[in-house]
Amino acid sequence: MDKKFYINASFMAKEVEKTKTGPLKIAGYANTVDKDRSGDIVLPEAWAKGIESYRKNPVLLYQHKHESPIGKVNKITVDKKGMYIEAAYYRDWE
């Protein structure tokens, strides 16, 4: 039986499906052009500068901790709304 989990964010909710085999696949905006809690805005041009370097080793980290890889980003794009990713979460999370 597949289970569905819902990931909530301040700007949208996405449905995520967990299957018995393989990783949990997630998709959504990892960051947007909206103001963060410090009032900063990161423009898409800033992400676009480093994206090719990131694609060489697209590790998904837990809480930005380099010692805590939890998956792999399979697709990353930058558009006017922000940085969109599709990733696979490999941790044993049950």
C-alpha positions, 0 to 999 in steps of 0.5 A, a space after each residue: 500500500 502506498 502512503 501519502 504524506 503532505 509537506 506544508 510550507 508557508 506558500 504552498 502544500 505539496 503531496 508526496 507519495 511513498 512507495 514500498 520500493 525506492 526512495 521518497 520522491 519530493 518536489 517543490 521550491 527549495 527557496 523563493 524570491 519572497 522575503 525570508 525571516 531576516 527580511 532578505 530577498 535572494 534573487 534568481 540570478 544569485 542561484 543561477 550563478 552556482 547551479 552548474 557547480 552544484 549539479 556536479 554533486 547534487 547532495 540533499 542535506 539535512 538542515 544544511 549540515 554537510 555531515 548529514 546527507 539524506 538524498 540526491 537532487 535529481 533536477 534543479 531549475 531556477 525560474 522567476 519564482 525561485 529555485 525548484 528541485 526534484 529530489 530523492 530522500 534515501 534515509 531510513 525514515 520509518 
